[in-house]
């Protein structure tokens, strides 16, 4: 799957969230209820979008580091930023022993890239470069904005459903107790499933874009194998919440992951699926096939 297809898939999922919002809003609260719910969700998520970078580095206890302290880290990030025509992001290192990395910030000019001390001890330079290319791709793809849009609509759907159960909804549009109870239960679940699908799509996108940036998908696949094994054994700090799990290259809350139905609520694709796609990209690059944008 090319990055272009992944982008289309992401916006189709967001459009599906929007359609679900309109459906639930008109069914339960009518047009006025839908507008109120969306406005409240937008206000909250605009604030989260604006301050998400500061919140993420605070909860992971990440600290800004200098080039003198981490020359290799700065060199790799600078090379990737120049290759992708991006501003140099702020670089942070977390004391977390769990190996992981994340990027955040409302736009490339305010981006932050963070790695944990655990990942610096686990991967070699080639794998670290591939991981950082993945994170820089999140910056280039404006994934914080995209995830904020998805979260805003998802929260609005949940708000409408909760609002309707307490205030009765619109009697002409399904205000019966059974209909309201069904919406209270099912609408937030449906919104969460679509929202998690958006998150997984962005991870696939960053894997692919990062592979094209580093020209080394095999290194990213190798890093993902190591990270997948490590996050199962080294727990994340209690300060990392499920709401922040999507920021990381590997879900730091390994207990939340799974297959089957539970995978619908996972922020990240299964590692073996990610590696399978990376292997296909590696074959494409070895064969000299043109890379779709």
C-alpha atoms as a printed R data frame, in Angstrom:
    type eleno elety resid chain resno       x       y      z
1   ATOM     1    CA   UNK     A     1   0.000   0.000  0.000
2   ATOM     2    CA   UNK     A     2   1.519   3.337 -1.030
3   ATOM     3    CA   UNK     A     3   1.556   6.446  1.196
4   ATOM     4    CA   UNK     A     4  -1.011   8.054 -1.101
5   ATOM     5    CA   UNK     A     5  -3.454   5.204 -0.541
6   ATOM     6    CA   UNK     A     6  -2.869   5.384  3.215
7   ATOM     7    CA   UNK     A     7  -3.693   9.085  3.196
8   ATOM     8    CA   UNK     A     8  -6.933   8.434  1.325
9   ATOM     9    CA   UNK     A     9  -7.809   5.654  3.773
10  ATOM    10    CA   UNK     A    10  -7.237   7.974  6.732
11  ATOM    11    CA   UNK     A    11  -9.531  10.679  5.387
12  ATOM    12    CA   UNK     A    12 -12.177   8.111  4.470
13  ATOM    13    CA   UNK     A    13 -12.126   6.954  8.102
14  ATOM    14    CA   UNK     A    14 -12.413  10.548  9.330
15  ATOM    15    CA   UNK     A    15 -15.305  11.095  6.917
16  ATOM    16    CA   UNK     A    16 -16.924   7.965  8.391
17  ATOM    17    CA   UNK     A    17 -16.534   9.475 11.859
18  ATOM    18    CA   UNK     A    18 -18.156  12.662 10.599
19  ATOM    19    CA   UNK     A    19 -21.017  10.719  9.085
20  ATOM    20    CA   UNK     A    20 -21.524   8.795 12.321
21  ATOM    21    CA   UNK     A    21 -21.573  12.089 14.231
22  ATOM    22    CA   UNK     A    22 -24.255  13.561 11.953
23  ATOM    23    CA   UNK     A    23 -26.317  10.365 12.231
24  ATOM    24    CA   UNK     A    24 -26.142  10.186 16.022
25  ATOM    25    CA   UNK     A    25 -26.653  13.930 16.404
26  ATOM    26    CA   UNK     A    26 -29.777  14.048 14.249
27  ATOM    27    CA   UNK     A    27 -31.152  10.836 15.775
28  ATOM    28    CA   UNK     A    28 -30.707  11.829 19.394
29  ATOM    29    CA   UNK     A    29 -30.434  15.562 19.674
30  ATOM    30    CA   UNK     A    30 -31.501  17.063 16.390
31  ATOM    31    CA   UNK     A    31 -29.371  19.691 14.626
32  ATOM    32    CA   UNK     A    32 -29.023  21.895 17.700
33  ATOM    33    CA   UNK     A    33 -27.756  19.041 19.884
34  ATOM    34    CA   UNK     A    34 -25.283  18.005 17.218
35  ATOM    35    CA   UNK     A    35 -23.850  21.528 16.957
36  ATOM    36    CA   UNK     A    36 -23.491  21.866 20.747
37  ATOM    37    CA   UNK     A    37 -21.737  18.513 21.042
38  ATOM    38    CA   UNK     A    38 -19.320  19.268 18.233
39  ATOM    39    CA   UNK     A    39 -18.535  22.728 19.616
40  ATOM    40    CA   UNK     A    40 -17.647  21.362 23.057
41  ATOM    41    CA   UNK     A    41 -15.472  18.631 21.579
42  ATOM    42    CA   UNK     A    42 -13.700  21.075 19.271
43  ATOM    43    CA   UNK     A    43 -12.882  23.467 22.115
44  ATOM    44    CA   UNK     A    44 -11.376  20.674 24.183
45  ATOM    45    CA   UNK     A    45  -9.373  19.186 21.338
46  ATOM    46    CA   UNK     A    46  -8.103  22.530 20.042
47  ATOM    47    CA   UNK     A    47  -6.612  23.024 23.501
48  ATOM    48    CA   UNK     A    48  -5.128  19.523 23.409
49  ATOM    49    CA   UNK     A    49  -3.764  20.135 19.915
50  ATOM    50    CA   UNK     A    50  -2.139  23.390 20.997
51  ATOM    51    CA   UNK     A    51  -0.518  22.018 24.153
52  ATOM    52    CA   UNK     A    52  -0.151  18.332 23.281
53  ATOM    53    CA   UNK     A    53   3.610  18.592 22.833
54  ATOM    54    CA   UNK     A    54   4.190  20.026 26.281
55  ATOM    55    CA   UNK     A    55   1.807  17.520 27.866
56  ATOM    56    CA   UNK     A    56   3.510  14.555 26.177
57  ATOM    57    CA   UNK     A    57   7.044  15.484 27.227
58  ATOM    58    CA   UNK     A    58   5.856  16.208 30.775
59  ATOM    59    CA   UNK     A    59   4.040  12.908 31.291
60  ATOM    60    CA   UNK     A    60   6.953  10.897 29.883
61  ATOM    61    CA   UNK     A    61   9.434  12.944 31.946
62  ATOM    62    CA   UNK     A    62  11.346  13.819 28.785
63  ATOM    63    CA   UNK     A    63  13.988  16.511 29.013
64  ATOM    64    CA   UNK     A    64  15.548  18.633 26.267
65  ATOM    65    CA   UNK     A    65  19.108  17.600 25.479
66  ATOM    66    CA   UNK     A    66  21.987  19.391 23.785
67  ATOM    67    CA   UNK     A    67  24.052  18.329 20.804
68  ATOM    68    CA   UNK     A    68  27.073  18.048 23.080
69  ATOM    69    CA   UNK     A    69  25.213  15.461 25.197
70  ATOM    70    CA   UNK     A    70  23.813  13.401 22.285
71  ATOM    71    CA   UNK     A    71  25.809  14.178 19.123
72  ATOM    72    CA   UNK     A    72  24.705  10.993 17.307
73  ATOM    73    CA   UNK     A    73  21.044  11.711 17.948
74  ATOM    74    CA   UNK     A    74  21.350  15.277 16.684
75  ATOM    75    CA   UNK     A    75  23.311  14.225 13.616
76  ATOM    76    CA   UNK     A    76  20.736  11.631 12.547
77  ATOM    77    CA   UNK     A    77  17.735  13.899 13.139
78  ATOM    78    CA   UNK     A    78  19.389  16.796 11.307
79  ATOM    79    CA   UNK     A    79  20.181  14.610  8.285
80  ATOM    80    CA   UNK     A    80  16.597  13.338  8.149
81  ATOM    81    CA   UNK     A    81  15.125  16.819  8.586
82  ATOM    82    CA   UNK     A    82  17.258  18.177  5.766
83  ATOM    83    CA   UNK     A    83  16.384  15.232  3.518
84  ATOM    84    CA   UNK     A    84  12.653  15.821  4.104
85  ATOM    85    CA   UNK     A    85  12.929  19.645  3.964
86  ATOM    86    CA   UNK     A    86  11.712  19.998  7.559
87  ATOM    87    CA   UNK     A    87  12.804  22.391 10.300
88  ATOM    88    CA   UNK     A    88  15.061  20.874 12.935
89  ATOM    89    CA   UNK     A    89  12.757  19.666 15.738
90  ATOM    90    CA   UNK     A    90  13.429  19.995 19.434
91  ATOM    91    CA   UNK     A    91  15.073  16.838 20.740
92  ATOM    92    CA   UNK     A    92  14.174  15.226 24.047
93  ATOM    93    CA   UNK     A    93  15.341  12.161 25.942
94  ATOM    94    CA   UNK     A    94  13.199  10.363 28.506
95  ATOM    95    CA   UNK     A    95  14.554   8.393 31.452
96  ATOM    96    CA   UNK     A    96  12.022   5.637 30.680
97  ATOM    97    CA   UNK     A    97  13.700   2.242 30.694
98  ATOM    98    CA   UNK     A    98  11.104   0.925 28.253
99  ATOM    99    CA   UNK     A    99  12.525   1.323 24.729
100 ATOM   100    CA   UNK     A   100  10.307   3.645 22.710
101 ATOM   101    CA   UNK     A   101  10.158   6.902 20.772
102 ATOM   102    CA   UNK     A   102   7.552   9.485 19.887
103 ATOM   103    CA   UNK     A   103   7.024  12.749 18.027
104 ATOM   104    CA   UNK     A   104   4.555  15.468 18.834
105 ATOM   105    CA   UNK     A   105   3.875  19.141 18.220
106 ATOM   106    CA   UNK     A   106   1.110  21.000 16.434
107 ATOM   107    CA   UNK     A   107   3.172  21.587 13.253
108 ATOM   108    CA   UNK     A   108   6.698  21.007 11.890
109 ATOM   109    CA   UNK     A   109   7.846  24.365 13.264
110 ATOM   110    CA   UNK     A   110   6.870  23.291 16.795
111 ATOM   111    CA   UNK     A   111   7.785  19.614 16.564
112 ATOM   112    CA   UNK     A   112   9.371  17.611 19.347
113 ATOM   113    CA   UNK     A   113  11.076  14.256 18.817
114 ATOM   114    CA   UNK     A   114  11.776  12.173 21.902
115 ATOM   115    CA   UNK     A   115  13.515   8.876 22.525
116 ATOM   116    CA   UNK     A   116  13.815   6.911 25.736
117 ATOM   117    CA   UNK     A   117  17.094   5.851 27.253
118 ATOM   118    CA   UNK     A   118  15.824   2.310 26.852
119 ATOM   119    CA   UNK     A   119  15.737   2.511 23.055
120 ATOM   120    CA   UNK     A   120  19.196   4.075 22.898
121 ATOM   121    CA   UNK     A   121  20.510   1.018 24.726
122 ATOM   122    CA   UNK     A   122  18.578  -1.481 22.601
123 ATOM   123    CA   UNK     A   123  19.006  -0.545 18.936
124 ATOM   124    CA   UNK     A   124  22.057   0.041 16.785
125 ATOM   125    CA   UNK     A   125  22.646   3.231 14.792
126 ATOM   126    CA   UNK     A   126  21.022   1.926 11.628
127 ATOM   127    CA   UNK     A   127  17.877   0.898 13.517
128 ATOM   128    CA   UNK     A   128  17.832   4.181 15.426
129 ATOM   129    CA   UNK     A   129  17.950   6.093 12.165
130 ATOM   130    CA   UNK     A   130  14.980   4.105 10.847
131 ATOM   131    CA   UNK     A   131  12.988   4.750 14.039
132 ATOM   132    CA   UNK     A   132  13.743   8.474 13.877
133 ATOM   133    CA   UNK     A   133  12.740   8.543 10.193
134 ATOM   134    CA   UNK     A   134   9.385   7.067 11.269
135 ATOM   135    CA   UNK     A   135   8.968   9.813 13.869
136 ATOM   136    CA   UNK     A   136   9.999  12.570 11.469
137 ATOM   137    CA   UNK     A   137   7.378  11.256  9.057
138 ATOM   138    CA   UNK     A   138   4.713  11.773 11.719
139 ATOM   139    CA   UNK     A   139   5.837  15.412 11.793
140 ATOM   140    CA   UNK     A   140   5.846  15.759  8.014
141 ATOM   141    CA   UNK     A   141   2.422  14.104  7.717
142 ATOM   142    CA   UNK     A   142   0.837  16.459 10.301
143 ATOM   143    CA   UNK     A   143  -0.389  13.474 12.264
144 ATOM   144    CA   UNK     A   144  -1.054  15.456 15.452
145 ATOM   145    CA   UNK     A   145  -3.599  17.556 13.537
146 ATOM   146    CA   UNK     A   146  -5.194  14.473 11.980
147 ATOM   147    CA   UNK     A   147  -5.455  12.625 15.288
148 ATOM   148    CA   UNK     A   148  -6.903  15.763 16.904
149 ATOM   149    CA   UNK     A   149  -9.624  15.952 14.246
150 ATOM   150    CA   UNK     A   150 -10.490  12.293 14.782
151 ATOM   151    CA   UNK     A   151 -10.491  12.741 18.565
152 ATOM   152    CA   UNK     A   152 -12.718  15.825 18.364
153 ATOM   153    CA   UNK     A   153 -15.379  14.052 16.326
154 ATOM   154    CA   UNK     A   154 -15.127  10.895 18.436
155 ATOM   155    CA   UNK     A   155 -15.542  12.885 21.637
156 ATOM   156    CA   UNK     A   156 -18.491  14.760 20.161
157 ATOM   157    CA   UNK     A   157 -20.237  11.467 19.371
158 ATOM   158    CA   UNK     A   158 -19.658  10.228 22.911
159 ATOM   159    CA   UNK     A   159 -20.860  13.532 24.360
160 ATOM   160    CA   UNK     A   160 -24.059  13.436 22.314
161 ATOM   161    CA   UNK     A   161 -24.826   9.878 23.411
162 ATOM   162    CA   UNK     A   162 -24.203  10.682 27.078
163 ATOM   163    CA   UNK     A   163 -26.160  13.929 26.803
164 ATOM   164    CA   UNK     A   164 -29.146  12.157 25.286
165 ATOM   165    CA   UNK     A   165 -29.369   9.474 27.976
166 ATOM   166    CA   UNK     A   166 -29.662  12.137 30.688
167 ATOM   167    CA   UNK     A   167 -31.795  14.673 28.862
168 ATOM   168    CA   UNK     A   168 -33.992  12.432 26.778
169 ATOM   169    CA   UNK     A   169 -32.829  13.253 23.275
170 ATOM   170    CA   UNK     A   170 -35.192  14.298 20.510
171 ATOM   171    CA   UNK     A   171 -38.554  12.574 20.963
172 ATOM   172    CA   UNK     A   172 -39.229  12.699 17.243
173 ATOM   173    CA   UNK     A   173 -35.910  11.009 16.405
174 ATOM   174    CA   UNK     A   174 -35.740   7.979 18.609
175 ATOM   175    CA   UNK     A   175 -36.114   9.258 22.152
176 ATOM   176    CA   UNK     A   176 -37.462   5.962 23.490
177 ATOM   177    CA   UNK     A   177 -35.537   4.551 26.461
178 ATOM   178    CA   UNK     A   178 -34.369   1.512 24.501
179 ATOM   179    CA   UNK     A   179 -33.165   3.595 21.567
180 ATOM   180    CA   UNK     A   180 -31.334   5.979 23.866
181 ATOM   181    CA   UNK     A   181 -29.708   3.122 25.761
182 ATOM   182    CA   UNK     A   182 -28.584   1.511 22.505
183 ATOM   183    CA   UNK     A   183 -27.072   4.791 21.343
184 ATOM   184    CA   UNK     A   184 -25.435   5.347 24.738
185 ATOM   185    CA   UNK     A   185 -23.700   1.984 24.428
186 ATOM   186    CA   UNK     A   186 -23.058   1.586 20.714
187 ATOM   187    CA   UNK     A   187 -22.269   5.076 19.394
188 ATOM   188    CA   UNK     A   188 -19.124   5.602 21.514
189 ATOM   189    CA   UNK     A   189 -17.931   2.077 20.704
190 ATOM   190    CA   UNK     A   190 -18.361   2.681 16.978
191 ATOM   191    CA   UNK     A   191 -16.561   6.029 17.280
192 ATOM   192    CA   UNK     A   192 -13.680   4.433 19.203
193 ATOM   193    CA   UNK     A   193 -13.291   1.669 16.599
194 ATOM   194    CA   UNK     A   194 -13.055   4.205 13.765
195 ATOM   195    CA   UNK     A   195 -10.750   6.474 15.783
196 ATOM   196    CA   UNK     A   196  -8.373   3.578 16.506
197 ATOM   197    CA   UNK     A   197  -8.455   2.670 12.811
198 ATOM   198    CA   UNK     A   198  -7.300   6.214 12.029
199 ATOM   199    CA   UNK     A   199  -4.434   5.782 14.501
200 ATOM   200    CA   UNK     A   200  -3.371   2.464 12.962
201 ATOM   201    CA   UNK     A   201  -3.533   3.982  9.490
202 ATOM   202    CA   UNK     A   202  -1.200   6.793 10.599
203 ATOM   203    CA   UNK     A   203   1.278   4.231 11.957
204 ATOM   204    CA   UNK     A   204   1.293   2.386  8.631
205 ATOM   205    CA   UNK     A   205   1.746   5.730  6.890
206 ATOM   206    CA   UNK     A   206   4.706   6.702  9.103
207 ATOM   207    CA   UNK     A   207   6.282   3.254  8.616
208 ATOM   208    CA   UNK     A   208   6.096   3.677  4.863
209 ATOM   209    CA   UNK     A   209   7.046   7.338  4.673
210 ATOM   210    CA   UNK     A   210   9.874   6.734  7.116
211 ATOM   211    CA   UNK     A   211  11.136   3.814  5.063
212 ATOM   212    CA   UNK     A   212  11.243   5.946  1.945
213 ATOM   213    CA   UNK     A   213  13.007   8.690  3.889
214 ATOM   214    CA   UNK     A   214  15.678   6.411  5.360
215 ATOM   215    CA   UNK     A   215  15.735   4.076  2.333
216 ATOM   216    CA   UNK     A   216  16.127   1.289  4.883
217 ATOM   217    CA   UNK     A   217  12.857  -0.529  5.676
218 ATOM   218    CA   UNK     A   218  14.802  -3.604  6.818
219 ATOM   219    CA   UNK     A   219  16.293  -1.575  9.666
220 ATOM   220    CA   UNK     A   220  12.857  -0.402 10.792
221 ATOM   221    CA   UNK     A   221  11.552  -3.979 10.665
222 ATOM   222    CA   UNK     A   222  14.501  -5.092 12.796
223 ATOM   223    CA   UNK     A   223  13.867  -2.292 15.300
224 ATOM   224    CA   UNK     A   224  10.159  -3.144 15.510
225 ATOM   225    CA   UNK     A   225  10.987  -6.774 16.310
226 ATOM   226    CA   UNK     A   226  13.216  -5.674 19.183
227 ATOM   227    CA   UNK     A   227  10.720  -3.123 20.450
228 ATOM   228    CA   UNK     A   228   7.799  -5.555 20.293
229 ATOM   229    CA   UNK     A   229   9.655  -8.041 22.479
230 ATOM   230    CA   UNK     A   230  10.897  -5.378 24.882
231 ATOM   231    CA   UNK     A   231   7.607  -3.563 25.579
232 ATOM   232    CA   UNK     A   232   6.089  -6.860 26.708
233 ATOM   233    CA   UNK     A   233   8.775  -7.204 29.357
234 ATOM   234    CA   UNK     A   234   9.464  -3.619 30.467
235 ATOM   235    CA   UNK     A   235   6.324  -1.831 31.700
236 ATOM   236    CA   UNK     A   236   5.716   1.781 30.855
237 ATOM   237    CA   UNK     A   237   5.698   4.305 33.707
238 ATOM   238    CA   UNK     A   238   2.342   4.880 35.349
239 ATOM   239    CA   UNK     A   239   2.440   8.467 34.043
240 ATOM   240    CA   UNK     A   240   1.794   7.254 30.476
241 ATOM   241    CA   UNK     A   241  -1.961   7.086 29.911
242 ATOM   242    CA   UNK     A   242  -3.922   5.205 27.224
243 ATOM   243    CA   UNK     A   243  -4.751   8.587 25.645
244 ATOM   244    CA   UNK     A   244  -1.042   9.062 24.882
245 ATOM   245    CA   UNK     A   245  -0.304   5.546 23.611
246 ATOM   246    CA   UNK     A   246  -0.867   6.508 19.979
247 ATOM   247    CA   UNK     A   247   2.100   8.893 20.089
248 ATOM   248    CA   UNK     A   248   4.685   6.135 20.436
249 ATOM   249    CA   UNK     A   249   6.212   4.021 17.691
250 ATOM   250    CA   UNK     A   250   5.207   0.946 19.715
251 ATOM   251    CA   UNK     A   251   2.221   0.888 22.063
252 ATOM   252    CA   UNK     A   252   3.854   1.270 25.494
253 ATOM   253    CA   UNK     A   253   0.851  -0.359 27.163
254 ATOM   254    CA   UNK     A   254   1.392  -3.838 25.779
255 ATOM   255    CA   UNK     A   255  -1.500  -5.292 27.793
256 ATOM   256    CA   UNK     A   256  -3.929  -3.257 25.681
257 ATOM   257    CA   UNK     A   257  -2.865  -4.924 22.489
258 ATOM   258    CA   UNK     A   258  -4.340  -8.053 21.028
259 ATOM   259    CA   UNK     A   259  -5.824  -9.788 18.047
260 ATOM   260    CA   UNK     A   260  -9.340 -10.465 16.919
261 ATOM   261    CA   UNK     A   261 -11.951  -8.152 18.367
262 ATOM   262    CA   UNK     A   262  -9.530  -6.522 20.831
263 ATOM   263    CA   UNK     A   263  -7.278  -5.419 17.961
264 ATOM   264    CA   UNK     A   264 -10.094  -3.122 16.788
265 ATOM   265    CA   UNK     A   265  -9.361  -0.977 19.839
266 ATOM   266    CA   UNK     A   266  -5.583  -0.989 19.405
267 ATOM   267    CA   UNK     A   267  -3.775   2.236 18.569
268 ATOM   268    CA   UNK     A   268  -1.116   0.336 16.624
269 ATOM   269    CA   UNK     A   269  -1.240  -2.356 13.938
270 ATOM   270    CA   UNK     A   270   0.063  -5.807 14.806
271 ATOM   271    CA   UNK     A   271   3.845  -5.814 14.549
272 ATOM   272    CA   UNK     A   272   3.912  -8.761 12.167
273 ATOM   273    CA   UNK     A   273   1.591  -6.866  9.798
274 ATOM   274    CA   UNK     A   274   3.856  -3.827  9.953
275 ATOM   275    CA   UNK     A   275   6.904  -5.945  9.203
276 ATOM   276    CA   UNK     A   276   5.104  -7.661  6.331
277 ATOM   277    CA   UNK     A   277   4.468  -4.282  4.714
278 ATOM   278    CA   UNK     A   278   8.037  -3.178  5.351
279 ATOM   279    CA   UNK     A   279   9.315  -6.330  3.641
280 ATOM   280    CA   UNK     A   280   7.215  -5.426  0.596
281 ATOM   281    CA   UNK     A   281   8.701  -1.916  0.553
282 ATOM   282    CA   UNK     A   282  12.204  -3.381  0.824
283 ATOM   283    CA   UNK     A   283  11.525  -5.608 -2.178
284 ATOM   284    CA   UNK     A   284  10.232  -2.595 -4.097
285 ATOM   285    CA   UNK     A   285  13.355  -0.580 -3.311
286 ATOM   286    CA   UNK     A   286  15.682  -3.447 -4.233
287 ATOM   287    CA   UNK     A   287  13.853  -3.838 -7.522
288 ATOM   288    CA   UNK     A   288  14.254  -0.169 -8.336
289 ATOM   289    CA   UNK     A   289  10.506   0.383 -8.671
290 ATOM   290    CA   UNK     A   290   9.392   4.011 -8.521
291 ATOM   291    CA   UNK     A   291   8.060   5.111 -5.143
292 ATOM   292    CA   UNK     A   292   4.508   6.450 -5.161
293 ATOM   293    CA   UNK     A   293   4.002   9.725 -3.337
